């Protein structure tokens, strides 16, 4: 299968309605797409994490920003758009 057909198939599958009958409607809380220091801080705050974990996450983020995707021999893939990902989503808590 060539790359265009493969991309078209992926798009067709991901854009289509789920057709197998199982679905759970759960209200969720999501942060906006993308990753930056504010999102990381907000996630840490939402999870009530201690300050040392936030600092560790922010240091890791600074290292990650300097990294490049590997160039594998003879493997062709579309590089992920890391700013098009939602990095935090959790179910909203039900009122008691």
C-alpha positions in Angstrom: 0.0 0.0 0.0 1.5 3.4 -1.0 1.7 6.3 1.4 -1.2 8.2 -0.1 -3.6 5.2 0.2 -2.4 4.6 3.7 -3.0 8.2 4.7 -6.5 8.2 3.0 -7.4 5.0 4.9 -6.3 6.5 8.3 -8.3 9.7 7.6 -11.4 7.7 6.6 -11.3 5.6 9.7 -10.6 8.5 12.1 -13.2 10.8 10.6 -16.0 8.2 10.5 -18.7 7.7 13.1 -18.1 4.8 15.5 -20.3 2.0 14.2 -20.1 -0.9 16.7 -22.7 0.3 19.2 -20.6 0.8 22.4 -20.5 4.4 23.5 -20.2 6.0 26.9 -21.0 9.7 27.2 -18.7 11.0 29.9 -18.4 14.7 30.7 -14.7 15.5 30.8 -12.4 18.4 31.7 -9.8 19.0 29.1 -6.9 21.5 28.7 -6.4 23.1 25.3 -4.3 21.4 22.7 -0.5 21.9 22.9 2.2 21.9 25.5 3.9 24.8 27.2 5.0 25.8 30.7 1.5 27.2 31.5 -0.2 23.9 30.6 2.4 21.9 32.5 1.8 24.1 35.6 -1.9 23.9 35.2 -1.8 20.1 35.0 0.4 19.9 38.1 -2.0 22.3 40.0 -5.0 20.3 38.9 -3.4 17.1 40.3 -2.4 18.8 43.5 1.2 17.8 43.0 4.1 19.0 45.2 6.3 21.7 43.9 9.3 19.4 43.3 7.3 17.4 40.7 6.3 20.6 38.9 10.0 21.6 38.8 11.0 18.2 37.5 8.3 18.4 34.8 9.4 21.9 33.7 13.1 20.8 33.6 12.1 17.8 31.5 10.0 20.0 29.2 13.0 22.2 28.6 15.1 19.2 27.6 12.4 17.8 25.4 12.1 21.1 23.5 15.7 20.7 22.4 15.2 17.1 21.2 14.6 16.1 17.6 12.6 13.2 16.2 14.9 10.3 15.3 15.6 9.7 11.6 15.2 5.9 11.3 16.8 4.1 8.4 14.3 3.2 5.7 11.3 4.1 7.8 9.0 6.9 6.5 6.4 8.4 8.8 4.7 11.7 9.4 6.3 13.5 12.2 3.8 14.0 15.0 2.5 17.6 15.6 3.0 17.7 19.3 1.0 21.0 19.5 -2.1 19.2 18.1 -2.4 16.9 21.1 -4.5 17.3 24.3 -2.2 16.4 27.1 -4.8 16.3 29.9 -8.3 15.1 30.1 -10.2 13.7 33.1 -13.8 12.9 33.8 -15.7 15.6 35.6 -16.7 14.6 39.1 -20.3 13.9 39.7 -22.2 16.0 42.3 -23.1 14.0 45.4 
